[in-house]
Amino acid sequence: MAKLAEALNVDLLLLQLTGKMSPGAVQRMQHHCDACSDPKRCSHLIDHEGGKMAEPPEFCPNRKIFLALQNDGQKHEIWRLYHSRKQ
């Protein structure tokens, strides 16, 4: 997940330090990443793009969350996405 976050220019640590994202939210994202059906494909795509990506892969279980984080790290949107996934 760290490799994808870096490729997307999403600083998860900074988001946590600024209160825009909780450590628990990052842990849940990691859980989703660990459960991904194709982590090798993700890594290959990142490498193929030279380590930079405009958006997460379509199959990424954290796609909506990463897109929200890329969109100024909107705390409200991130919160809404996590609560909708729990249901």
N, CA and C of each residue as an Amber inpcrd file, in Angstrom:
protein
   261
   0.8140000  -1.1830000   0.0000000   0.0000000   0.0000000   0.0000000
   0.8610000   1.2510000   0.0000000   1.9820000   1.2060000   0.6970000
   2.8650000   2.3680000   0.7570000   3.3760000   2.7280000  -0.6360000
   3.6710000   1.7040000  -1.4340000   4.1710000   1.9400000  -2.7880000
   3.1090000   2.6200000  -3.6480000   1.8750000   2.1960000  -3.5160000
   0.7860000   2.8060000  -4.2770000   0.5380000   4.2310000  -3.7870000
   0.5230000   4.4310000  -2.4870000   0.3190000   5.7760000  -1.9470000
   1.3910000   6.7320000  -2.4720000   2.6270000   6.2710000  -2.4840000
   3.7170000   7.1080000  -2.9900000   3.5350000   7.3860000  -4.4810000
   3.1510000   6.3680000  -5.2420000   2.9310000   6.5370000  -6.6820000
   1.8150000   7.5310000  -6.9660000   0.8520000   7.6040000  -6.0570000
  -0.2830000   8.5160000  -6.2140000  -0.0280000   9.8850000  -5.5880000
   1.1360000  10.0390000  -4.9950000   1.5070000  11.2770000  -4.3050000
   0.5620000  11.5660000  -3.1300000   0.2270000  10.5220000  -2.3990000
  -0.6170000  10.6250000  -1.2050000   0.2740000  10.3240000  -0.0050000
   0.4410000  11.2970000   0.8640000   1.2870000  11.1480000   2.0410000
   0.4180000  10.7580000   3.2380000   0.3110000   9.4570000   3.4790000
  -0.5560000   8.9660000   4.5520000  -0.0970000   9.4350000   5.9230000
   1.2050000   9.5290000   6.1320000   1.7170000  10.0020000   7.4150000
   1.3320000  11.4610000   7.6410000   1.5050000  12.2840000   6.6370000
   1.1390000  13.6970000   6.7600000  -0.3590000  13.8510000   7.0200000
  -1.1690000  13.0540000   6.3400000  -2.6130000  13.1060000   6.5590000
  -2.9620000  12.7540000   8.0070000  -2.2360000  11.7970000   8.5760000
  -2.4680000  11.4290000   9.9690000  -2.0010000  12.5440000  10.9090000
  -0.8230000  13.0860000  10.6330000  -0.2660000  14.1280000  11.4960000
  -1.1040000  15.3980000  11.4930000  -1.7730000  15.6690000  10.3770000
  -2.6060000  16.8670000  10.2820000  -4.0550000  16.6040000  10.6960000
  -4.3500000  15.3740000  11.1130000  -5.6930000  15.0450000  11.5850000
  -6.7070000  14.8250000  10.4860000  -6.2590000  14.7270000   9.2420000
  -7.1860000  14.5030000   8.1370000  -7.5310000  13.0260000   7.9700000
  -6.7620000  12.1800000   8.6510000  -6.9970000  10.7420000   8.5660000
  -6.5320000  10.1030000   9.8670000  -7.3000000   9.1670000  10.3650000
  -6.9320000   8.5180000  11.6180000  -6.0070000   7.3330000  11.3640000
  -5.2030000   6.9640000  12.3580000  -4.3760000   5.7600000  12.2110000
  -5.2330000   4.5220000  11.9400000  -6.4170000   4.4730000  12.5250000
  -7.3150000   3.3440000  12.2960000  -7.7570000   3.2510000  10.8460000
  -7.9580000   4.4030000  10.2070000  -8.3510000   4.4140000   8.7980000
  -7.2200000   3.8620000   7.9400000  -5.9910000   4.2210000   8.2660000
  -4.8440000   3.7120000   7.5170000  -4.7160000   2.2040000   7.7270000
  -4.9610000   1.7430000   8.9410000  -4.9100000   0.3040000   9.2170000
  -5.9670000  -0.4390000   8.4000000  -7.1670000   0.1360000   8.3000000
  -8.2240000  -0.5050000   7.5090000  -7.8460000  -0.5340000   6.0290000
  -7.2270000   0.5380000   5.5500000  -6.7740000   0.5510000   4.1610000
  -5.7470000  -0.5600000   3.9340000  -4.8340000  -0.7290000   4.8890000
  -3.8240000  -1.7730000   4.7610000  -4.4780000  -3.1500000   4.7540000
  -5.4960000  -3.3130000   5.5870000  -6.2470000  -4.5740000   5.6220000
  -6.8660000  -4.8650000   4.2530000  -7.4610000  -3.8490000   3.6560000
  -8.0720000  -4.0130000   2.3320000  -7.0030000  -4.3520000   1.3000000
  -5.8720000  -3.6880000   1.4020000  -4.7670000  -3.9480000   0.4680000
  -4.2620000  -5.3900000   0.6310000  -4.1110000  -5.8260000   1.8670000
  -3.6530000  -7.1910000   2.1310000  -4.6190000  -8.2320000   1.5600000
  -5.8860000  -7.8820000   1.4700000  -6.9020000  -8.8010000   0.9620000
  -7.0900000  -8.6850000  -0.5580000  -6.3070000  -7.8360000  -1.1930000
  -6.4250000  -7.6120000  -2.6370000  -6.2320000  -8.9180000  -3.3970000
  -6.9890000  -9.0640000  -4.4610000  -6.9160000 -10.2840000  -5.2620000
  -5.7110000 -10.3050000  -6.2130000  -5.0750000  -9.1520000  -6.4220000
  -3.9950000  -9.1140000  -7.4080000  -2.8880000  -8.1120000  -7.0420000
  -2.2140000  -8.2990000  -5.9030000  -1.1740000  -7.3380000  -5.4980000
   0.0180000  -7.2980000  -6.4600000   0.3360000  -8.4020000  -7.1020000
   1.4520000  -8.4010000  -8.0530000   1.1340000  -7.5210000  -9.2600000
  -0.1060000  -7.5640000  -9.6950000  -0.5240000  -6.7280000 -10.8230000
  -0.4090000  -5.2490000 -10.4520000  -0.7820000  -4.9130000  -9.2450000
  -0.6880000  -3.5310000  -8.7660000   0.7750000  -3.0690000  -8.8030000
   1.6400000  -3.8690000  -8.2380000   3.0600000  -3.5310000  -8.2100000
   3.6180000  -3.3890000  -9.6270000   3.2040000  -4.2940000 -10.5140000
   3.6570000  -4.2350000 -11.9040000   3.1870000  -2.9350000 -12.5710000
   1.9360000  -2.5430000 -12.3350000   1.4110000  -1.3080000 -12.9260000
   2.1900000  -0.0850000 -12.4390000   2.4960000  -0.0600000 -11.1650000
   3.2630000   1.0600000 -10.6030000   4.6370000   1.1280000 -11.2580000
   5.2950000  -0.0190000 -11.3530000   6.6170000  -0.0660000 -11.9810000
   6.5440000   0.3320000 -13.4550000   5.5140000  -0.1260000 -14.1360000
   5.3340000   0.1740000 -15.5500000   5.1460000   1.6710000 -15.7760000
   4.5140000   2.3370000 -14.8420000   4.2600000   3.7800000 -14.9460000
   5.4250000   4.6070000 -14.4250000   6.5250000   3.9720000 -14.1060000
   7.6960000   4.7010000 -13.6310000   7.5710000   5.1820000 -12.1980000
   6.7230000   4.5270000 -11.4280000   6.5740000   4.8770000 -10.0150000
   5.6100000   6.0090000  -9.7450000   4.9450000   6.5260000 -10.7700000
   3.9650000   7.6040000 -10.5980000   2.6850000   7.2280000 -11.3210000
   1.5690000   7.4270000 -10.6430000   0.2730000   7.1150000 -11.2430000
  -0.6840000   8.2680000 -11.0050000  -1.5480000   8.5150000 -11.9770000
  -2.5450000   9.5740000 -11.8460000  -3.7040000   9.1430000 -10.9570000
  -4.0070000   7.8490000 -10.9790000  -5.0900000   7.3190000 -10.1550000
  -4.8260000   5.8550000  -9.8530000  -5.4750000   5.3440000  -8.8120000
  -5.2770000   3.9330000  -8.4610000  -5.9020000   3.0180000  -9.5110000
  -5.4330000   1.7700000  -9.5860000  -6.0130000   0.8230000 -10.5380000
  -7.5060000   0.6110000 -10.2700000  -8.2200000   0.2700000 -11.3230000
  -9.6730000   0.0200000 -11.2150000  -9.9960000  -1.0660000 -10.1980000
  -9.1240000  -2.0620000 -10.0820000  -9.3930000  -3.2030000  -9.1970000
  -8.9750000  -2.9560000  -7.7470000  -8.4050000  -1.8130000  -7.4550000
  -7.8950000  -1.5210000  -6.1120000  -9.0380000  -1.4500000  -5.0930000
  -8.9480000  -2.2140000  -4.0010000 -10.0030000  -2.1590000  -2.9870000
 -10.0490000  -0.8190000  -2.2500000  -8.9960000  -0.0240000  -2.3700000
  -8.9500000   1.2960000  -1.7470000  -9.1120000   2.4250000  -2.7670000
  -9.5610000   2.1030000  -3.9500000  -9.6390000   3.0910000  -5.0370000
 -10.4120000   4.3500000  -4.6420000 -11.6150000   4.2000000  -4.1450000
 -12.4300000   5.3720000  -3.8010000 -11.7480000   6.2160000  -2.7270000
 -11.1350000   5.5620000  -1.8010000 -10.4770000   6.2790000  -0.7180000
  -9.2530000   7.0290000  -1.2440000  -8.4440000   6.3610000  -2.0580000
  -7.2880000   7.0450000  -2.6500000  -7.7310000   8.2240000  -3.5110000
  -8.7870000   8.0680000  -4.2740000  -9.2780000   9.1770000  -5.0910000
  -9.7050000  10.3490000  -4.2100000 -10.3700000  10.0540000  -3.1080000
 -10.7660000  11.1130000  -2.1760000  -9.5420000  11.7780000  -1.5580000
  -8.5260000  10.9810000  -1.2340000  -7.3020000  11.5370000  -0.6580000
  -6.5730000  12.4110000  -1.6680000  -6.5930000  12.0330000  -2.9190000
  -5.9610000  12.8440000  -3.9550000  -6.7110000  14.1560000  -4.1340000
  -7.9820000  14.1450000  -3.8160000  -8.8240000  15.3250000  -3.9490000
  -8.7650000  16.1500000  -2.6730000  -7.5740000  16.6130000  -2.3440000
  -7.3150000  17.4560000  -1.1730000  -7.5020000  16.7440000   0.1580000
  -7.5560000  15.4340000   0.1630000  -7.6610000  14.7080000   1.4210000
  -8.8820000  15.0980000   2.2240000 -10.0150000  15.2080000   1.5720000
 -11.2250000  15.6820000   2.2280000 -11.6480000  14.7390000   3.3490000
 -11.5060000  15.2030000   4.5570000 -11.7800000  14.3800000   5.7320000
 -13.2130000  13.8460000   5.7340000 -14.1600000  14.6730000   5.4100000
 -15.5620000  14.2470000   5.4330000 -15.7970000  13.1060000   4.4530000
 -15.2520000  13.2070000   3.2530000 -15.4380000  12.1720000   2.2420000
 -14.7870000  10.8640000   2.6760000 -13.6180000  10.9500000   3.2600000
 -12.9190000   9.7600000   3.7350000 -13.7400000   9.0850000   4.8290000
 -14.2530000   9.8740000   5.7620000 -15.0840000   9.3490000   6.8480000
 -16.3180000   8.6530000   6.2800000 -16.9840000   9.2670000   5.3150000
 -18.1890000   8.7040000   4.7150000 -17.8690000   7.3840000   4.0110000
 -16.7700000   7.3370000   3.2810000 -16.3930000   6.1160000   2.5750000
 -16.1460000   4.9630000   3.5350000 -15.4850000   5.2400000   4.6460000
 -15.2090000   4.1610000   5.5910000 -16.4690000   3.6610000   6.2580000
 -17.3710000   4.5490000   6.5730000 -18.5980000   4.0900000   7.2160000
 -19.4880000   3.3300000   6.2340000 -19.4550000   3.6980000   4.9720000
 -20.2800000   2.9780000   3.9960000 -19.7070000   1.5750000   3.7380000
 -18.3810000   1.3910000   3.8830000 -17.7740000   0.0690000   3.6720000
 -18.0690000  -0.8870000   4.8210000 -18.2920000  -0.3490000   6.0150000
 -18.5500000  -1.1900000   7.1780000 -19.9310000  -1.8330000   7.1080000
 -20.8470000  -1.2340000   6.3710000 -22.2360000  -1.7220000   6.3220000
 -22.4020000  -2.8560000   5.3620000
